[in-house]
Amino acid sequence: MPNSDHISKQFDAELEAIRANVLQMGGLVERQILSAIESLITGDVAMMNRVIDDDHRVNAMEVKIDEACSHVIARRQPTASDLRLVMTVVKTITDLERIGDEAQKIARMAKLLSQKHGLSMPRYHEIKRTSEIAVDMLHKVLDAFARLDVVMAAQVVRQDEQVDTEFQAIMRYLITFMMEDPRTISLSLEILFIAKAIERIGDHAQNIAEYVIYMVKGRDVRHITVEEIDQEIRQ
């Protein structure tokens, strides 16, 4: 029979492979968001189509990682911190897949908007600024996952308030735009749909940040305040 050291090394290698695949999936999703927003701003229909078509790659990675986690649970029966890692991964890839869906939605709405040349287009710099915060959240939370950095994860939780504030500002702007010219209602609602997708990306990044804190600290910090999270990570 293989000795316990050999089994332990195999287990560690399996967990490390799962972690690496999560980061790879996160990198793909991050590129999807960036491409979706860039295609919206530039009107690059080919790029929009690539984002839409590449969503299947995100879905495939979710299935692959989920199967690897199921395999680890069945064969290794992880406990304590190893079990928390596997549970965190399973939840994280669900949120990453949903972020990929939001990127695809943005690209689809961008295609619709690119076809509406007859109306004055609202400015996109508010959308761009909000997306930059959301992408920064995703980038930081993936880094926090890789480094087991609860301080950075807590920063991501705090940033979600910024995204929410920006979304509210965009919504107020679009309401004003629609009231001034009712012909733009359809177009403005499509832009609002994009803004909501970005706001949801921030929510998913926040979820992942909370999972990272759980993975490291063993404490479920969902549904508690940012101040309470700060206290928790200091312990």
N, C-alpha and C positions, 0 to 999 in steps of 0.2 A: 504494500500500500504506500502511496506517496506520503512523505512526512508532512508535519503540520506547517513547517516553514515554507515548503513548496506550495502548499495549498494557499497559505496566506499571501504569498507573492502573486499567485495567479488571481486571487480575489482582488488584490490591490490593482493589478493590471486591468482587470475588467472594469473596475470603478473608474480608473483613470481614463479608459477608452470612452466610457459613457460621458464623463465630464468634458472630454475633448469634443465629442460629437455635439453636445449641447452648445458649446461655444461656436462650433462651426455653423450650427443651425441659426444661432443668434446673429452671427456675422452675415449670413445670407438674408435674414429678415431685415437687418439694418440697411443692407444695400437695396433691398426692395423698397423700403420707405424713401430713401434718398432719391432713387430713380423715379418713383411715383411723383414726388414733389417737384423734381426737376422737370419731368415731362409736363406737368401741369403748368409750370411757369413759362417754359419754352415752347409749348405746343407741339412737342416731339411725339407724333402718333406712333412711330415705330418703337420708341422707348415705352410708351404706354402699353403697347401690345406685348412687349417682352415681360413687363411686370405681371401682366395678367396671365400670360402663358407659363411663367416660372413659378406660379403659386403651387403647382403640383410637386415641385421639388421640396418646398417647405413641408407639404403634407407627407411626402414620402419619408423625410427625415424624422418627423414626429413618430410615424409608425415604426421605423427602424429602432429609434431610441426606446420607445415604449416596450418593444419586444425584448430588447436587451435588459431592461429593468425587470421585466417579468421573469426572464431567465435567471437573473441574479437572485431574485427573491425565492424562486423555486429551488434552485440548487444550493445557494449559499446561506439562506435564512439569516440575513444580516440583522444585527441588533445595534442598539444605541446610536452612535454618530453615523455608522454606515447605513443604518436603516433610514435615518433622517435625510442623508444624502440622496438615497434612492427616491424617497417620497418627495423631496424637493425637486428632483429632476422630473418626475412624472407630472408634477403640477406646473413646473416651469415650461416644459415643452408644449403644454396645452395653451399657456398664455402666448408663447412665441408663435404658435400656429395661428392664433387669433390675431396677433399683430400682423402676420402675413396676410390674413384675410382683409384687414383694414387697408393695408397697402394696395391690395388688389382693388378694393372699392374705390380708393382715391384715383387709381389709374382709369377705372371704368368711368367715373364721373368726369375725369379730365378729358376723356374722349368725347363725351357729350358736350362739354363746354367748348371744346375746340371746334365744334360744328356750328356754334352760335356766333356768327360774325356780325349780325345785324344790330346788335345792341352794344351800348357802351359797357365795357367790362369793368367790374369792380377791381380795385387794387388787390394784388396778391401778397404785398409785403407783410400784412398781418398773419396770413396763413403761413408764410415762410418762417416768420419769427417763432410762431407757436410750434411748428414742426421741428425747428432747430432745438427747442427745449425738450421736446418729446424724444428726439433722436439722442440727445445728450443723456437723457435719463436711461434709455436703453443701453447705450454704450457704457455708462457708468455701472449699471447693474450687472452687466455681463462681466465687467472687470471685477466687481465685488464678488460675484460668484466664483470667478477664477482664483481670486486671492483670499477668499473667505473673510472679506473686509466688511464688518458690520457698520463701521462708521460711514463708509461710502454708501452702503445700502440705506442707512438712515437719511443721508443727503438726498437720495432719490425719492424717498417718501415725501420729504419736504418740498421737493421740486414739483410734485404733482399739483400743489396749490397754485403754482405759477401757470401751469397749463390750463387749469380750470378758470383762472382769472382772465387769461388771454382768450379763451373760448367765449366767455361772457362778453368780452369787449367786441369780438367779431360778430356775435349774435346781435348786439345792440346796433352795430354799424350796418349790418345787413337789413335789419328792420327799418332803419332810417332810409336806406337805399330803396327799399320796396315801397315805402310810403311816398317817397318823392316821385317815383316813376313805377306805377303798377305793372307796366310791361316787363319789368325785370324780376317779377316775383318768381317765376319758374327758375330763371338763372340763379337768383340769389339763394333759393332753397337748395339748389345743387351745390353751391359753394358752402352753404351751412352744413350739408351732408358731409363734405370733405372735412370741415372744421371739427365736426363731431367725431369723425374717424380718427383724427389726430388726438383729440381729447381722450378717446378710448385707448389709443396706443399708450398714452401717459398712464392711464389706469392699469393697464396690463404690466407696464414696467414697475409700477408701484407694487403690484401683487408679487412680482418676482423678487423685489427687494425685501418684502416681508418674509418670503420663503427662505431667502438667504439668512436672515436674522434667525429664523427658526432652526435652520440647518446648523448654524454655528452655536447658538445659545440654548437651543432646546426649548425655546419659549415661543408660543404662538402669539404674535403681535398684531394679528388682524383685529380690526374693530377697536383699537385703542388709539389714543391721541399721539401726535408726534412727540409731545413732551414726555409721555410715558415710555415711548420707544427709546428716547434719548436716555432716560433713567435706566432702562433695561440693559442697554448695551454698555453702560458704565459699570455694571455689576460683574 
